[in-house]
Amino acid sequence: MVQWYLKVVKENYANFSGRARRSEFWYFILMNIIISVGLSIIDSVTGIGFLAYIYGLATLVPTIAVGIRRLHDIDKESILIILAFIPIANFYIIYLWTIEGTRGPNKFGSDPKGLEGGFTDLTNSSF
């Protein structure tokens, strides 16, 4: 899980092109929530009050970038990311983020699962 998070933050911080598989997107979101909650707890206990906000600003660009790359994986245009910020319409974008990506290459790049040349897994990779 941490490896997927680091892949988004280190390798693809502001990368809005290409494709992101479901694992990459959802593990990044999960780690983002865990870190945000942890920082919020630290903020409330210590009285600092701004650590979670700084973290949120620091991860805003990679969060939007991975959301766009996830849309690319299902062969949808980047402009649909706007739906994430519109009440009620954001349920549709969440649905899109949950469906399986296009198998094989599409207009946004090759399959991030690497199905053309075998499955690519990050479990044994190091960063």
N, C-alpha and C positions, 0 to 999 in steps of 0.2 A: 504494500500500500504506500509506504513512504517512497519507494522507488518511482512510482507513478507521479507522486506529488513533486518530487525533485526533477523529474523529466520535464514537467510543465514549467516549473519555476526556473530551472537552470538552462535547459536546452531550448525552450520555446517560449521565453518570457513574453515577447511581443510578436510572436509568429502567428500571423493571421491567415497564412496560406497552408495548403496541405489538408490532411485529414487526421482526426483523433478518434480512436476507438472508444467504445463505451467504458472499458476499464480505466483508461487514462482519464476520461472526463469525470466519472463518478468517484474514483479514488481521490482525485484532486479535490473535488467538492467535499467529500467526507473529511479529509485531512484539514481542509480549510475551515470547516465547521468546528472540528475538535480544537484546533489552534485558537480560533476566535473565542470559543467558550472559555478555554483556559486563560486567555488574556483578559477576558471580561471578569473572570473570577479574581485574577490578580489585581485588576483595576479596582474592583470593589473592596477587596480586603486591604489593599495598601492605600487606597484613596487617591491613587495617581490619576485614573480616569481617562487616559488618552491612548494607552497602549493598543487596545483593540481597534481604535480608529486609525492609528498609524498603520497597523497591519492591514486593515481593510483597504486603505489607499494604496499600499504597496502591492497588494494582490489584485487590485481592480483590473489592471491591464491583462495579466495572464488569465484571469477568470473570463474576461470577454473573449480573449484569443482562443482559449480552449473551447469555449462555447461555439464560436464561429467554426473552428476546425471540426467540431462534432457535427455541426450542420452540414459541413462539406462532406463528411463521411456518409451521410444519408442522401447526398446529391441535392442539397437545398442551398439556396443563395444566402450570403452573409447578412443581407438586410433583415432577415427574419429574426435576428438577435434583438431587434427593437421590441419584439413581442414579450421578451423577458421582463421588460419594464412597464408593461401595461397590465393592470389588474384584469383578471378573468382570462385574457388572451395568453397570459403567462402559463396557464395550464396546458395550452396547445404546444408551446415550445418545450415544456417539460416532457410531454408525451413524445415529441420528436426526438429529444435527447435519449429516450429509453429504447427506441426501436433499433434493430440491427442495421448496421451500415451496409452500403452497397457492396456486394461481393465483386472482387476484381477491381480493376482501375475504373475511375470515372473522370469527369472533366476537371476534378480538383486534385487528382494524383492517384498513386497506386494504393492498393488495399493495405491499411496499416496492420492488419493481421498477417500480412505476408502470405496469403493463400496461393499466390502465383508460384512462389518458390518454397513453400513450407511455412509452418507456423512460427512466428517470432514471439518469444516470451522474454519478459524482463526479470524473471525470478532469479536468474543466475548472473545477471549483468551487474557491473559495479559503476558507481558514479564518482 
